[in-house]
């Protein structure tokens, strides 16, 4: 029995050695054997063709070429300038003596925009075109044309332009509400004026606010590289659908540090439709200075709740003051909307129509009061907004 086992083991050893030599020096011999075994392994799913499914089309795993090809033609460069009026006394020696040399260099800038309809409407950031009197839009196919401002909204930092060119491509709107952290996105724009550039990344966070960038903040945060010149450009999903308007970056150097912010397309589309229809956005306003209520504040003021908006100031003769609101009140609800922080209060009030009365429920010391506030029209933003400003 021992001899039989010894012969068997030697035979197996010789066969394995022979197989090793053949597979190393003549692998084609093994590949040609029709009865070779197939080892078990994971099943690989073959993706369906992208686009029109033309035979021979190569689909590269992990590539965003189709999304870029679909969205890139709709993203434009926005070149702006503002010719400064020349002072008629600039050559007067006495004028130069007292006031110095007055600079008359025109201001200029380069940003991005997105064509949102074949009729020539272009969505961009307000800060790209603010105070500029000459705006030119350049398409990716080399065409260019002058643009006029249809309307702008500094509170959301959005603006709509109009160009008169034919055969314009238009981007497809996606859903920013369905985005999740980790979803792949592309940022398309004209960074530093070098020309159209596509960068890839993921959604890093959603609902970013309290950044002091806009009055109304609900940003998509992404690590797709966004640089100066990308403002107003497109943030698109894997299908090339618009999910955001690139607006700002966090940077200590002026370049991308992996923290960029985009305005969700849900907000952008609502503002865009209003600007195209009315030329401006009208929002509600009650004239208060709010602040988020913290647990420490609630304990100090001996309040029974932990969430709400503390009113630190009430504008004299403003809507809230006329309704009887006082500093120290904690707003809990506006109409049918409960508010737990300043952003929610701001959005709830902004959604109201000027002239209508709304019931505001607030905690005042140990009692809950209900006030009827007649909403006024929100004044236009005069300076850069900041969190905790007047609502």
Secondary structure as GFF3:
##gff-version 3
##sequence-region A 1 391
A	DSSP	alpha_helix	2	25	.	.	.	ID=ss1
A	DSSP	alpha_helix	27	31	.	.	.	ID=ss2
A	DSSP	alpha_helix	65	71	.	.	.	ID=ss3
A	DSSP	three_ten_helix	72	74	.	.	.	ID=ss4
A	DSSP	beta_strand	75	82	.	.	.	ID=ss5
A	DSSP	alpha_helix	93	99	.	.	.	ID=ss6
A	DSSP	beta_strand	107	115	.	.	.	ID=ss7
A	DSSP	beta_strand	121	124	.	.	.	ID=ss8
A	DSSP	alpha_helix	126	129	.	.	.	ID=ss9
A	DSSP	beta_strand	134	138	.	.	.	ID=ss10
A	DSSP	beta_strand	144	153	.	.	.	ID=ss11
A	DSSP	beta_strand	158	163	.	.	.	ID=ss12
A	DSSP	beta_strand	184	189	.	.	.	ID=ss13
A	DSSP	three_ten_helix	191	193	.	.	.	ID=ss14
A	DSSP	beta_strand	197	208	.	.	.	ID=ss15
A	DSSP	beta_strand	219	222	.	.	.	ID=ss16
A	DSSP	beta_strand	234	236	.	.	.	ID=ss17
A	DSSP	beta_strand	242	249	.	.	.	ID=ss18
A	DSSP	beta_strand	260	264	.	.	.	ID=ss19
A	DSSP	alpha_helix	265	278	.	.	.	ID=ss20
A	DSSP	beta_strand	284	285	.	.	.	ID=ss21
A	DSSP	beta_strand	288	292	.	.	.	ID=ss22
A	DSSP	alpha_helix	295	300	.	.	.	ID=ss23
A	DSSP	beta_strand	309	314	.	.	.	ID=ss24
A	DSSP	alpha_helix	319	322	.	.	.	ID=ss25
A	DSSP	beta_strand	330	334	.	.	.	ID=ss26
A	DSSP	beta_strand	337	338	.	.	.	ID=ss27
A	DSSP	alpha_helix	342	350	.	.	.	ID=ss28
A	DSSP	beta_strand	357	364	.	.	.	ID=ss29
A	DSSP	beta_strand	367	374	.	.	.	ID=ss30
A	DSSP	beta_strand	376	377	.	.	.	ID=ss31
###
